[in-house]
């Protein structure tokens, strides 16, 4: 099974900050990586797929990069609506999620 | 607009069964692979099962294989998950989710609101 490891687990930031979250795969997954945002009591929301493709309707301040085993999600200027938990997901071999990164208010 | 509405969750004793349902609308249900994903309290999501757009392929996570069965009724636009021999570690919110494209291995672009399954004596 492919394991996904995110860092950090928690990130404290302020509105307007540039935020970067890292996701590492236990083996190469090419670009078969997605990012989701989840708010308390809600289902995850797809933000990015194929490592860097922005899902329709997602603000352009979100971007993704990477390939192989290392990936990043960047929020260029953190907005109040962005405080949430973010998950990466590989879909190279079945589907596996990372453990999550909680972005909280500093 | 795409809507996925789960039902059937509840409190159940270990070893018992539950049948979860997911009513779909707003897209051509019969053209898409559909998934069940669960999330235990305070944990990340865990993929549980997938059924191909035509129902010919069904695949399961190791943790549920042999105990859970995924199925679909395209005439009713409904996805099901039969959960048998439930264990405490199956306690989670269960979501149905739609594959981004019709076939193949893709992420999930729409999710339901979830239904809570609690396994406890």
Interface residues (C-beta under 8 A of the other chain):
Chain A: X1 X32 X34 X36 X42 X43 X44 X45 X46 X49 X55 X87 X89 X91 X92 X93 X94 X95 X96 X97 X98 X99 X100
Chain B: X35 X37 X43 X44 X45 X46 X47 X50 X59 X61 X62 X95 X97 X100 X105 X106 X107 X108 X109 X111 X112 X113 X114
